[in-house]
């Protein structure tokens, strides 16, 4: 499948994360994933829509990975973790 847009998903090894990946992937949006709180054998990583992913130990490490890995046009004012 050819993707025209991308979305970044930060999540845990949970069926809700997998559902988001599927929803975006089925609509032609390429999901990039930062998964935290698991090892690299999570069922979430087996989705056919995942083309690249990164693993983090916890939510704070996931946010730091995001800041370190991506080039932002503007300044990040606040990062909020939802539960």
N, C-alpha and C positions, 0 to 999 in steps of 0.2 A: 504494500500500500504506500502511495506517495503522500507524505504529510506536507501540508502547506503552513501550518501553525504549530507552535510548541506551547506546552504548559509545564510548569514545575510543580510537582506534588511533594510535600514533605509530610510523611506519615509513619505510622507504626505498622507492625505485621498484624493487620486486622482486616476483616472482610470489608469494612467501609473504605479503606485505602484501595483495595482491589476493585471495588465497585467504581470508584472515581477513575481509576486507570482504564477500566473497560468502557465507561461512558465516553471519556474523551477519545480513546482509541477507535471506537466504533464510528465516531463522527469525523475521523480524519485529523484529529489533533494529536500530535506526538507527545506523550507524557514522558518527561524526564523525572526521575524519582530520587529523593533523598529519604532513605528508610532508616529509622533509628530504633534502638532497643531490640535488636535481633542479630542473628548470624546470617551468613550469606546463603543459607539453605531455606529461607522462608518461602512459603507457597506464593506470596505476593510477587516475588521476583520471577516466577515462572510464567507470568502473563505474556502472551504473544505480542502485546502492544508495547512492552518495555524495550527500548533500544539502548538506553544507558541509565545507569544508576550509581549511587554512592551510598555507603553505609556509614552511620554515625552511632556513637555509644548512647547518646541521650539528646534531648531536644536542644540544649545549649550548644552541643557540638554540631548539630545539624544546622543551626543558624550560623555558627561560625564558618562551617563549610560553605554555606551559601554565600556569605560575604567574601570569603577567600577565593571562591571558584568562579564567580560571575562578575562581569563588568557592568557596573551600573552607571547610567547616564546622570542620575541625580543623587542626592544625598539621602541615606536611609535615616529617617527620623526616629522610628520606633519599630521594634519587632515584637509581636504579641503571639503568645502560644495559646491556642484554644484547646479546650479539653472536651 
